[in-house]
Amino acid sequence: MTTLKTIFFGTPQLSVPYLELVRTMTDLQLAVTQADKPRGRGMEISPCPVKTRALELGIPILSTEKLKDDFDKIAATPFDLGIAVAYGKIFRPDFLALPKLGILNVHFSLLPKLRGAAPVQQALIQGYTKTGISVFWIRPGMDDGPLFLQKEIAIDPQDNAQTLFEKLIPLGLEGLKEVLTRLQNAEMVQTPQVGEPTTAPMLQKEEALLCPTDLTAEQLHNRVRGLACGPKPKIPFLHNGKLEWVQVLRTQLAVQPADAQPGTLLSIEHTNGILVKCKEGCVWLVQVQPAGKKPMSAVDFAHGRNLKLNERTFIKNAE
């Protein structure tokens, strides 16, 4: 069995267990991360989680804003294989040519589905019922390189971005461990991606503004699930003639039809929450968080604001 010399590319917390696995299974030469940035409430310059963990483990580190500025340093490090997990930067062709075997990426979808920066969030927003991980060889295109392996899981109807990440991270570790073992046994796999690609673009702040007049109940519910990690999902409501926004933490699809205008508050029930009519269908608001307040049940929110039944409360303006 060959011991591979590797370089690890990663930045956020979800990359840390992959760094630890690569360190255990290979001869890890270097950890490359994005440059230190302002973080936290105080916006103090601080290292990313991968750099922090690499320092603790005594792994050599290269923290860089632009890979091209440190090409010579990486090129001077002999390595057989690169492994990237949520690194956040694009590799130029000259970088991809440096290692003997290439650079692998662990991506949190079943490629070619959900190519892009937010596959976990978009799987939920776009209503997928299954997803998984792909370990693939990076090429100059966006997540279009040949596959080494994939592992699939079902998406539970109650999953949100946080719970789905909690399932996919260990699944990806399992997949990467298998890949490294097979590579050390000189087994190379490069299987072309097959099927119609879909995309998973980075989430924008405006996508977190959830207007029942514009979205179906299913669309609103799925956005709340997908935005559990990312921009905070908010719904508009009119209170004393003034437009306010409240963060939505949890919703549930309603089964009963309703003949009412979108944005109408139809029911308040302790067992379910607030029933709101959407563009199509209805959704229960279960848990919310008003600005400057702690999370609370939607029912408590409704009573605290003295919201009235059968009024178009959840709209952006008095139409």
LUMTI-254860 format. One record per residue (C-alpha): chain; x, y, z; residue in one letter. Coordinates in pm, 1 decimal. Each point is the difference from the previous one (the first is absolute). Layout:
<recs>
- A,X,Y,Z,A
...
</recs>
This chain:
<recs>
- A,0.0,0.0,0.0,M
- A,136.3,341.1,-102.2,T
- A,0.4,290.6,245.5,T
- A,-124.6,302.2,-189.8,L
- A,152.9,344.1,42.7,K
- A,-288.1,247.3,12.1,T
- A,-95.9,364.6,25.2,I
- A,-335.3,88.2,157.2,F
- A,-206.0,299.4,-116.1,F
- A,-280.7,112.1,231.9,G
- A,-132.9,292.3,201.2,T
- A,-317.6,-31.4,215.6,P
- A,-87.2,-215.5,298.3,Q
- A,-157.3,-274.8,-210.1,L
- A,343.0,-55.1,-162.1,S
- A,174.4,-68.8,331.8,V
- A,-92.8,-371.4,38.1,P
- A,120.2,-55.1,-357.6,Y
- A,334.4,162.2,84.4,L
- A,29.8,-235.9,296.1,E
- A,-81.8,-303.8,-214.6,L
- A,254.0,94.8,-268.2,V
- A,264.1,53.7,268.4,R
- A,-70.8,-347.4,140.1,T
- A,-3.3,-187.0,-330.3,M
- A,268.8,178.1,-203.3,T
- A,331.0,182.6,24.0,D
- A,-151.2,347.4,21.6,L
- A,250.3,258.7,-122.2,Q
- A,-198.5,321.6,22.4,L
- A,-342.5,146.5,83.3,A
- A,-107.2,286.3,-225.8,V
- A,-276.4,231.9,124.4,T
- A,-147.9,334.6,-87.2,Q
- A,166.0,303.5,156.6,A
- A,-87.7,119.8,350.7,D
- A,-312.4,217.7,-2.1,K
- A,-212.1,208.1,239.0,P
- A,-222.3,-238.1,194.9,R
- A,-249.3,4.1,286.0,G
- A,-190.6,289.1,151.3,R
- A,315.1,203.0,53.4,G
- A,111.8,-63.3,-360.2,M
- A,353.7,-65.4,116.4,E
- A,247.7,-148.3,-247.6,I
- A,23.4,-370.3,82.0,S
- A,86.9,-330.3,-168.5,P
- A,-255.9,-233.0,-155.7,C
- A,-88.6,-327.6,179.8,P
- A,225.6,-214.9,-222.3,V
- A,301.2,221.1,70.8,K
- A,-74.2,-3.4,373.1,T
- A,-18.2,-380.6,6.2,R
- A,307.6,-40.5,-220.1,A
- A,198.8,216.3,242.8,L
- A,-115.4,-220.4,288.5,E
- A,110.2,-312.1,-190.7,L
- A,334.8,145.6,-107.1,G
- A,-82.9,-18.7,-370.8,I
- A,185.4,246.3,-227.6,P
- A,-241.0,271.7,-117.3,I
- A,-32.7,229.7,-297.0,L
- A,-269.5,263.6,52.5,S
- A,-47.0,199.4,-316.9,T
- A,-241.3,246.2,-157.3,E
- A,84.7,-102.7,-357.2,K
- A,140.1,-339.9,-94.1,L
- A,184.6,146.1,-297.5,K
- A,209.4,214.3,235.6,D
- A,134.1,-313.4,168.5,D
- A,29.7,-228.4,-298.9,F
- A,376.9,-41.7,44.9,D
- A,-37.4,-102.6,366.8,K
- A,-252.0,-269.4,-85.6,I
- A,194.3,-112.4,-305.4,A
- A,308.8,-41.6,219.6,A
- A,-188.8,-243.8,224.4,T
- A,12.7,-351.9,-145.6,P
- A,-339.5,-167.3,24.7,F
- A,-187.8,-282.6,-167.5,D
- A,-353.2,115.0,69.8,L
- A,-194.5,310.2,91.2,G
- A,-321.6,-23.2,203.0,I
- A,-240.4,294.3,7.6,A
- A,-303.2,31.0,228.3,V
- A,-186.5,331.7,4.6,A
- A,317.1,191.0,-83.5,Y
- A,-189.6,280.0,-172.7,G
- A,245.2,81.7,-279.3,K
- A,30.4,-113.7,-361.8,I
- A,307.1,-195.4,-114.8,F
- A,169.6,111.0,-320.7,R
- A,115.3,-270.4,-244.8,P
- A,365.7,47.8,101.3,D
- A,-89.0,-83.6,361.3,F
- A,-197.4,-305.7,-103.6,L
- A,307.7,-126.7,-184.8,A
- A,229.0,16.5,305.7,L
- A,-82.9,-326.6,184.8,P
- A,75.9,-335.2,-161.6,K
- A,-355.5,-129.5,38.5,L
- A,-201.7,322.9,-1.7,G
- A,-222.4,185.2,246.1,I
- A,-312.7,-159.0,148.6,L
- A,-300.6,186.7,130.6,N
- A,-266.6,-119.9,243.8,V
- A,-325.5,157.7,-119.1,H
- A,-329.4,-24.4,189.5,F
- A,-231.5,-109.5,-281.6,S
- A,-43.3,-277.8,-254.6,L
- A,176.6,161.0,-294.9,L
- A,-85.8,115.6,-259.3,P
- A,-294.2,112.0,213.4,K
- A,53.2,319.3,199.3,L
- A,333.4,120.6,-131.4,R
- A,106.2,315.3,180.9,G
- A,61.1,163.6,336.0,A
- A,-315.7,-91.4,197.6,A
- A,-103.7,-357.8,-83.7,P
- A,-137.7,-86.3,344.6,V
- A,-214.0,312.0,29.1,Q
- A,-119.5,-17.0,-359.2,Q
- A,-92.0,-369.6,27.0,A
- A,-258.3,106.3,258.4,L
- A,-109.6,320.9,-171.0,I
- A,-47.1,-181.4,-329.7,Q
- A,-199.9,-279.0,165.0,G
- A,236.0,-294.5,-51.6,Y
- A,-94.8,-323.9,176.7,T
- A,347.2,-154.1,-18.0,K
- A,358.1,120.6,-12.5,T
- A,342.2,-125.9,100.2,G
- A,371.7,60.9,-43.9,I
- A,228.5,-18.5,-300.5,S
- A,376.0,-41.9,12.9,V
- A,117.9,121.7,-338.9,F
- A,309.9,119.4,-186.3,W
- A,11.7,377.0,-37.0,I
- A,14.3,135.2,-352.7,R
- A,-3.4,364.4,-119.5,P
- A,-381.5,-3.4,-35.6,G
- A,-249.7,41.5,285.6,M
- A,-22.9,-336.4,181.7,D
- A,0.4,-190.1,-330.3,D
- A,299.8,-231.5,48.5,G
- A,-13.0,-380.6,-6.9,P
- A,-128.9,-183.4,306.1,L
- A,189.4,-235.2,228.1,F
- A,-306.1,-100.8,202.4,L
- A,-339.1,115.6,125.9,Q
- A,-213.2,-84.1,304.0,K
- A,-373.0,73.5,16.9,E
- A,-241.3,77.7,285.0,I
- A,-367.8,94.1,19.0,A
- A,-101.6,348.7,110.7,I
- A,-245.3,-19.0,286.3,D
- A,-303.4,231.7,-31.4,P
- A,100.1,160.5,329.5,Q
- A,365.3,54.3,-95.8,D
- A,135.4,350.4,-18.0,N
- A,345.2,114.9,-109.8,A
- A,151.7,-61.0,342.8,Q
- A,-129.8,-354.9,41.7,T
- A,85.0,-86.8,-359.6,L
- A,358.5,120.4,46.5,F
- A,17.8,-216.2,313.1,E
- A,-85.0,-303.4,-213.9,K
- A,215.7,84.3,-301.1,L
- A,325.5,85.9,179.6,I
- A,50.2,-353.0,142.2,P
- A,-119.0,-149.8,-329.3,L
- A,269.4,200.4,-178.9,G
- A,262.1,-116.5,248.8,L
- A,-102.5,-358.2,-67.2,E
- A,31.7,59.5,-374.0,G
- A,336.9,174.8,21.4,L
- A,140.1,-273.5,224.7,K
- A,-99.3,-259.2,-259.7,E
- A,154.0,205.4,-281.6,V
- A,331.2,48.0,180.1,L
- A,20.3,-370.9,79.8,T
- A,-60.9,-91.5,-362.8,R
- A,254.5,253.6,-127.2,L
- A,261.2,-133.0,241.4,Q
- A,-65.7,-339.1,-156.6,N
- A,67.2,152.8,-343.2,A
- A,-367.8,-12.7,-101.9,E
- A,-89.8,300.1,-214.7,M
- A,-362.0,81.5,-90.8,V
- A,-111.5,275.9,-238.0,Q
- A,-362.9,-44.5,-100.5,T
- A,-162.1,275.8,-211.0,P
- A,-301.5,172.8,150.0,Q
- A,-326.0,-107.7,-163.8,V
- A,-331.9,183.0,-8.7,G
- A,-142.6,348.8,-31.0,E
- A,192.0,246.4,222.6,P
- A,-175.7,232.9,242.1,T
- A,153.4,288.4,191.0,T
- A,27.4,102.5,364.5,A
- A,88.7,370.3,1.2,P
- A,104.6,188.6,309.8,M
- A,-300.4,131.4,191.3,L
- A,-78.4,370.4,-22.5,Q
- A,-149.3,213.1,278.5,K
- A,-307.7,85.8,-204.2,E
- A,-82.3,-372.0,-26.7,E
- A,-54.7,-0.6,376.7,A
- A,-294.8,242.8,-21.2,L
- A,-295.0,-237.5,-8.7,L
- A,-319.0,161.5,-124.8,C
- A,-307.9,-227.5,5.5,P
- A,-148.3,204.5,-283.9,T
- A,291.8,-100.8,-224.8,D
- A,74.6,-356.0,115.0,L
- A,-196.3,-322.8,18.9,T
- A,-23.2,-169.1,338.8,A
- A,249.2,-264.8,-111.6,E
- A,246.7,261.7,-125.9,Q
- A,-20.5,198.7,323.4,L
- A,38.0,-311.9,215.7,H
- A,298.6,-124.4,-201.0,N
- A,173.7,335.8,18.5,R
- A,-30.5,2.3,378.6,V
- A,157.5,-347.7,5.7,R
- A,278.0,95.8,-238.1,G
- A,80.4,329.6,168.3,L
- A,61.0,-154.7,342.9,A
- A,369.2,57.1,-79.4,C
- A,37.0,325.4,-189.6,G
- A,-200.1,322.1,-39.3,P
- A,-272.6,13.5,264.0,K
- A,-345.7,-70.5,-150.1,P
- A,-249.7,273.7,83.6,K
- A,-369.4,50.5,-66.8,I
- A,-169.5,342.1,-24.7,P
- A,-295.3,100.3,214.6,F
- A,-197.2,317.4,46.7,L
- A,-30.6,114.3,361.1,H
- A,-194.4,317.3,73.2,N
- A,38.4,98.8,-363.1,G
- A,379.0,-34.5,10.8,K
- A,200.8,-259.5,-193.6,L
- A,221.3,-222.4,216.6,E
- A,195.0,-320.3,-66.1,W
- A,23.0,-300.0,230.4,V
- A,248.1,-282.4,-36.1,Q
- A,-156.9,-340.3,-68.2,V
- A,174.2,-292.6,168.9,L
- A,-239.5,-287.3,-67.3,R
- A,-302.4,-64.2,-220.1,T
- A,-227.3,-289.8,-89.5,Q
- A,-203.4,-55.6,-312.4,L
- A,-376.2,5.5,52.6,A
- A,-221.5,-259.8,-162.6,V
- A,-328.4,191.1,2.5,Q
- A,-91.0,222.0,-297.2,P
- A,-109.6,356.8,62.4,A
- A,-191.7,251.9,-206.8,D
- A,163.6,326.9,98.7,A
- A,238.0,261.3,-132.4,Q
- A,375.3,-69.5,39.3,P
- A,141.2,143.1,321.2,G
- A,-320.1,-54.8,199.2,T
- A,27.8,-128.6,357.5,L
- A,-250.2,-286.8,9.2,L
- A,45.0,-172.7,334.5,S
- A,193.4,2.5,327.1,I
- A,34.2,-341.8,163.9,E
- A,219.4,-95.5,294.8,H
- A,76.6,-341.7,-148.9,T
- A,101.3,132.6,-342.8,N
- A,75.1,373.6,-0.7,G
- A,-117.2,274.5,-235.8,I
- A,-169.9,-105.2,-322.1,L
- A,82.6,233.9,-290.1,V
- A,-141.1,-8.6,-354.2,K
- A,269.5,0.7,-267.6,C
- A,-8.1,54.6,-375.9,K
- A,-103.8,-365.2,-15.6,E
- A,-87.1,-204.5,307.5,G
- A,54.2,82.3,365.8,C
- A,289.8,-26.3,242.1,V
- A,21.2,-12.9,377.7,W
- A,250.1,239.5,158.6,L
- A,116.2,-205.2,298.5,V
- A,292.3,192.6,152.0,Q
- A,113.9,356.7,-61.5,V
- A,250.0,251.2,136.9,Q
- A,-89.5,370.4,-2.4,P
- A,284.7,251.0,-28.0,A
- A,184.7,33.0,331.3,G
- A,-197.0,-285.2,161.1,K
- A,59.2,-365.4,79.5,K
- A,-158.8,-276.8,-209.8,P
- A,-365.1,-54.9,90.8,M
- A,-301.1,-194.6,-116.1,S
- A,-192.7,165.2,-279.9,A
- A,-312.0,-18.3,217.3,V
- A,166.8,207.6,274.2,D
- A,112.9,244.6,-265.6,F
- A,-354.6,31.2,-135.3,A
- A,-147.9,60.2,344.2,H
- A,275.6,245.5,94.0,G
- A,-64.8,207.0,-312.8,R
- A,-379.4,-44.7,26.2,N
- A,-20.6,-132.8,-356.0,L
- A,-352.2,-41.8,-135.4,K
- A,-148.0,-294.1,-189.8,L
- A,-108.6,38.5,-362.2,N
- A,210.0,313.9,-52.3,E
- A,272.1,35.0,-264.4,R
- A,272.6,30.8,261.1,T
- A,294.8,-160.8,-180.6,F
- A,44.4,232.4,-297.1,I
- A,251.1,271.1,-85.7,K
- A,-250.3,284.3,-36.2,N
- A,-365.6,77.6,47.5,A
- A,-126.0,-105.3,-343.6,E
</recs>
